Amino acid sequence: GMEAINARALARKLGCSTKPIFSVFANMEALKDELIAYINRYFGACLAQDEGEGDAFLQTGLAYIDFAKQERQLFKILFLSDNIQIDSFTELVHPKEHAFILKDIQSPDGGEEGRQALFMNIWLYVHGMATMIAANGLALPDEEVRHMMKNVFHAFYAFMFPHT
């Protein structure tokens, strides 16, 4: 994790002294901030690979879980550390960032609020699966993950919109 990153270890890995590191970064906090930004960009690129292939909500969830499988340490740095500062779960839903997903969710009343609430509830489930994979090495086959995600979507949808 991030706590293992220090100037001496990084310099040793790069085959140099710590001086070049601190000529680029003011301190270790600045280096770690840049590293987190880089990991975030990489994560975004991983999610974007599957955009446009069918159900955006399902594809994004599968890509998120795949990132947890393939990049366990990076997932932990981004999502299982002190890097995320939120005060409520509703802060997880950013309409502008998630517009391509929210548009695929059909709300009976056509309201944005219902779609956002459904997204938030299901995303917490998806995050739970990804966390179990990243933290515990849980090996779920892709088809099982796909099946579970579809089931939970239908269950939450029926619960939240019972008259449809």
N, C-alpha and C positions, 0 to 999 in steps of 0.2 A: 504494500500500500504506500500511500504518500509519506507515511512516517519513516519509511525505509530510505527515502530519497534525501541524501545530504551531499554537500559539495565534494567531500573527499571521495565518497563512493562513485559519484558521477565522474569526477576527474580521473579516477582509476579506470573506470570503464572506457572513457574517451582516450586514455593514454596521455594525459596532460596534467598540469598542475591546476589548482583551483583558480589561479589568476585569470585565465581566459573566460572562465564561467562568470566571474564577478566583473569582468570588463564589459560583459553583455547585460548582466542582470545586477541590479542594485543590491539585492540580497536574496536569500533562499525563498522568501515569501513571493517575491516577484517572479522567480523561476517557476515556482509551483503554480502560481496564477496563470502563467503562460502555458504551462503543461496542461492544466485543466482546460483552458480554452482550446488547446490543440486536440485534446481527447474529445471535447464536445463537438468540434468540427468533424472529427473522424466518425463519431457516433452519428451525427447528422447525415454524413455521406453513406453510412451503412443503412440507415433507414430509407434514404432516398433511392437506393438501388432498386427497391421493389415498388416504387410509386408507379401508378398507372396500370398495374396488373390486377384488375379485378377490384374486389371490395377493399377500399383504402383502409378501413378500420381493421379488418382481419389481417391484411398485409403488413400494416404498421405494427400490430401486436406481435405477429410472427417474427418480424425483423427485430423487434425489441428483445424478444425471448432468444432469438438466435444470437444477438449481440451478447447476451448474458452467457450463452453456451460457449461461444467462440472467444470472447474477450472477458473472461471472468474477472481478472484483476482490474481492467479498465471500468467494467460495470460497477465493481465495488467502489472504485474511486469516485465515479460520478454519482452513484445512487445510494450507496451504503456508508456514507461518511458525512462529515459536517459541511460538505460543499453546497448542499441544498438548504436554503433558508426559506421556509414557508410557514405561514401562520395558520392556514386551514387547507383542507383538501380541495376546496374550490379554486385555489390558486394554481392547481395542476392543469386546469383547463384554460387555455389561452385561445380565444376564438380566432384570432388572426393566424396563429401558428398551426392550429388544428382545423382550419376551415375545410381543407381537402378531406378530412375524416368526417367532420360533422355533417357535411353536405350529403353523405351516404346514409346517414341515420334518418329514417323516416319517423317523424313525430306526428301522432294523430292530430294534434291541434296545430301542427306546423310551427310550434314555438321553439325558439332557440334555447330557452331555459331547460326544457325537457330533454333536448338532445345533449346539452352540456351535462346535465345530471346523469343521464344514462352513460355517457362517455366516461365521466369521473368514476362512477361505480364499477364499471367493467375494467377501467384502466387500473384500479386498485387490485383487482383480481389478477390481471395480467402481470402487474408489478410483483405481486406475491409469488406467482409461478417463476418469474425471472429471478427473483431473489433466492428462492429455494435452489434453483439451478446454479446460480453464481456462488452462493455461500456454501452449499452442501454438495455440489457436484451431481445433483439429481439428473439422471439421464432419461429424459422423456422423448420418445420418438416424435418426429414432426407431425405425423398424422394424428397421434394422440393429443398433442397440443392443439392442433387445428380443430379437432372434434370437441375438446373441452371448451375452447373459446367460442365456438358456435353455440354450444349448449348453454353456456353462461350468458351469452348475448340474448338468446331467446328467453331464458328464465328471467333475467332482469327486465327485458322489454315487457314480458307478460305481467310482471309485478308492478312496474311503473305505469304501464298503460293498459289496465285490466279490461277496458271496454273496446278493445280492437279485435 
